[in-house]
Amino acid sequence: MAHLHPDTPRRLLSAGDHAEAEVVRLLAQGLPDAYHLFHGVDWSAGAGDQERHGECDLVVVNQAGESLLIEVKAGAVEQVDQRFVKRYGATVKDVTRQVQVQFGVLRQRLAKAGLPGPPRSLLVMPQVRVGSETAGWPRERIVDAGDMPLLCTRVREALGPGMPAAHTLERVRDFYSDIFQVEPDVSAVAQRFEAVSTRLASGLATWVPRIHAPSGVIRVVATAGSGKTQLALRLLREAASAGRRAGYVCFNRALADHMARLLPPSVEAQTFHERGLRLLRRAGRDVDFATPGAFEQIVRASLDDPAGGASGLDLLVIDELQDLQPEWVGALLRGLQHDARAVLLEDPDQCLYDDREPFDIPEAVVVHSRENFRSPRSLVQTLSLLGLASEPIQAMSPLEGDLPDPIVATDGHWEQATAQAVQRCLQRGFRLQDIALVTLRGRERSQLLQLDRLGEHALLRFTGRHDAAGAPVWTRGDLLADSVRRFKGQAMPAVVLTECEFDTLDERTRRALFVGLTRARAHLEWVVGPGAAGWMGRVLAAADGPAVERRSTGFPP
C-alpha cells in the first residue's frame, strides 16, 4: 500500500472532489509502498502583481524522489483544437493550459530546490473516453474511463519505483509537505476523519439489509472497526421510522446505555439481564441483588418465558453475541414473530469471559468480514506483529497513524505514567473530551478507577452505583476513564490504554489487548508494566518483519 500525505482525507464538496478522492483511494490501495501520494497540493509562483496560485490534484513520488503530477477532471471534458476544455456553466476552463502552467511552476520550483526533475504528468478523466491522439496530449499521458481499471498500471508505467534514495526522498517529501493545505486543529481533523471512516465502513450497513435469510436470522461475524455498530443503528433507526417495533440486546450495560443514547426512544436498548428483570417485575416479582443467585434468577425468568422477552418485535439486533450463552440467544430468538428479523453481531476476538464457548445457530445466514475501517493502519499492523488477532485483518482506514511508543510504568507508578500519556495526547492537539483513558484492569482492581483526578484533570468514571431509575451514576469530570470491558463496543479519537501488566499472554489477556487497541480512531498511547514490555519486546524480536519496523514500536529489544 502506498503512503498517503496527508493521511486525513480532504473534505468532499463537489463531484470533482469525489472523483479525485476515488483516484487517491485506488492508488493508495493499488500501488506498493515504494510510492508516496500527496493530494491537494497548493503551489504559488511569482510575487506582487505577478503572483499566481493553483492546486495540483495529486503528486505521486517514487522512492528515488521523482514526481508524477496527476490532474483529475470529473464529468464531461471536450476536445477543442488539440486542447481539452471543461465547461463550468458559462465559464470555459482550458485544462491543457492549466496542466502546462502547474507543470512549469513545479518544474522550476524543483530545480531551484535541487530536487529530481522535471516532473512527469498524467491527465485522468474518469467519465469520458478519448478516441484520438493529439499533439498536445500523447495518449500514454491520458487515463480515460476505459483505462480506469488499469490506473495503477498506467501510473507505474509513467513513473517506475526508482532506485531507493532515502535522503533525496525525505527532501522531496518535505518540499511537497510545505505547500500542502494542512489542518492544524487535530480535533477537527479527527472529527472529519471519523466521518470519512464511517462512510468507508458503511459496507455492512449497505448490503447486509439486502440479504434474504429464510429463517429471518442473519449472523454477522466481523472484526473490530468493520461497521457492525453502523449496521445496527441503520437497521434499528429504519425500523423505528417505519413504525415497526425494534429492540437491541447485548451483555454489556455500558454498551447498552451508549446505544440507547444513539437510538430513537421507541427502540428498546437493554442488556439480556435487564430484559429478564423486566419479565420478573411484570409478573409482580422483584430481585434482591444482595442475595446469592440473583442473576441466575433473572436468567431463569428469560429461559422459562415462552416469548423469551422478545415478543412483539419486528426486528431484534443482538450485539456482542460472543458474550452471551447459547441458551440465552435461543430464548430471545424463540420469542420473535414468524415474519420478524434478527441480526446477530459478534467478534470472537472480543470475548472477555472465560466461560463462553463458540456455538452454532444452524438456521442463520452467516456473513464474515475481516476489514477494519476504524483503526489507523499502524494499529492493525501492531495487532499482527504481536499476534493479537486470531485471523489476519485487512487495514482499510485512510489514516496511517503512528506505531505505539509505549510508556513503561515502573514500581507500579501507573498514575504518573498515565498522566504522561494523557499529556502526550494533549500535546498532539487532541482535546480532553477527545481522549478516553481505558484500563486493562477491572474497576475493582484498577488503581486509576479509584481516583477522582489524574494530575490536573478530573475523571469522568462510573462509580459502580445506579440511581433509583437504574441509570449508572458517574463522577463529574472532563477525562473519561473506564475499564476495557465496559468500553467494549465504543471508540474515541485518542485512547490511553493503561495498567497493562503481565509476564505471559494468556487467552483472556490477548483478547483484552485486542479490544483496547482497537478503540482508538486516530491515536493510541500505551502504558505498560515491565513484565508486559519485556514480553512484547521478545515477541517483536522474534518476528519475521524488518528490524527497523520492530524498533519503531519503541518496545525494548
Buried (B, 14 or more C-beta within 10 A) or exposed (E): BBBBBBBBBBEBEEEBBEBBBBBBBBBBEBBEEBBBBBBBBEBEBEEEEEEEEBBBBBBBBBBBBBBBBBBBBBBEBEBEEEBBBBEEEEEEEBBBEBBBBBBEBBBEBBEEBEBBBBBBBBBBBBBBEBEEEBEBBEEEBBBBEEBBEEBBEBBBEBBBBBEEBEEBBEBBBEBBEEBBEEBEEBBEBBBBBBEBBBEBBBBBBEEBBEEEBEBBBBBBBBBBBBBBBBBBBBBBBBBBEEEBBBBBBBBBBBBBBBBBEBBEEEBBBBBBBBBBBBBBEEEEEEBEEEEEEEEEBBBBBBBEBEBBBBBEBBBBBBBBBBBBBBEBBBBBBBBBBEEBBBBBBBBBBBBBEEEBEEEEBEEBBEBEBBBBBBBBBBBBBBBBBBEBBBEEBEBBBBBBBBBBBBBBBEEEBBBBBBBBBBBBBBEBBBBBEBBBBBBBBBBEEBBBBEBEEBEEBBBBBBEEEEEEEEEBEBBEBEBBBBBBBBBBBBBBBBBBBBBBBBEEBEEEBBBBBBBBBBBBBBBBBBBBBBEBBBBBBEBBEEBEEEEEEBEBBBBBE
